[in-house]
Amino acid sequence: MSDAFAKAAKLCGELRAWLLNDAYPIWWEVGADHLRGGFFEKINQDGTPVEAPRRARVQPRQIYAFAAAKTLGWTGPADAAVAHGLDFFLGRYLRPDGLVRTLVGADGEPKDDSVVLYDQAFAIYGLAVAYRLTGEARLRDIAVTLRDALIAERKHPVAGFEEDSPRVTPLLSNPHMHLFEACLEWDEAGGDAQWRVLADEIANLAFSRFVDPKTGGVREYYDGDWNPAPGVDGRILEPGHQFEWGWLLMRWGSLAAHPNAIEAALRMIRIGEGPGVDPQRGVAFFSLLDDMTPHDLSARLWAQTERIKAGVLAAELTGDDSWWDVASAGAQGLLKYFDTPVPGLYRDRMQPDGTFVDEPAPASSLYHIVLAIAEFDRAVKARAG
């Protein structure tokens, strides 16, 4: 056992213990709305829920978090939590055309019927993980209806999807990344062949348009023809997304037998791990410009979780134990965000001086945390035999 792996395994155990002992209990007992259904958007740092309208993207993320709970070893009511989330989501967010509205009130009544690509991606993802857990055919059918409606309503003439119809710009890589993730999830869960077709299309769009040919990094914003957006927006790269795209493209490269994809993914991860990390704070910060100079030095929690996932999968696929050090660095960075008055909550935004913004813990971040710990735990157990 290498020292790099031993250190990673120890940190993985710390994260898993925090999740099982502290996070899952409060996010179920307080974070679920046991009177009206669904999940609250945030929990205050004093441990009370925040009353606010509920975004479509948050409910499927919480469904995932609890769908993963049993495998991770939580002894709480994981199946009931998933059913609780599904009942609210399917009853309140589905539009008659099969797409998903973006916002409902705390009472479950529609507040905004807009169709946001990012929300559709997470709806498809949440249905996939719930289908894996329950095997319910209706979840598969709802996901196919949603996918086909999205293709009919928002397909870009070249590849990928429009943000709105009629067109608005900039077009974005981030929702495509999450749709890519959702397609891979359905492909692995036994969905129809169209999921792999769509995943392949998004991967090819990433390599042909999203990736900067000079640096190998993924940009965020594009014009209507998938060229970098004008001005500063077109120069922005987020370190967290280099890790996240890298992890997804390594998964796709393994599934589809594309070794070049894995090499390109490792190049992205090296951008995140090199110029995208502040050595003083030990965390990945928010954004770079395409000349690799810092753009926004605030540091979000989610970027640290993506650093873990990227390091873990890179170690597995390359056999190079130095990648475990990347996962460990991500874990050490993430643990900084868990220093809160109420155990199981977390901070979301670290400022450039290393202090945290004093604000409620967002439910949307739990998906990132759980997925990172689940990947870390799976890989550590596989390596340990």
Helices and strands as residue ranges (DSSP letters): H 3-18, I 19-23, H 24-29, E 42-43, E 54-55, H 58-67, H 69-72, H 78-92, E 103-104, E 110-112, H 117-134, H 137-154, E 171-172, H 174-189, H 194-205, I 206-210, E 221-222, G 232-235, E 236-237, H 239-255, H 259-273, E 277-278, E 283-284, E 287-289, E 294-296, E 299-300, H 301-318, H 322-336, E 349-350, E 361-362, H 364-384
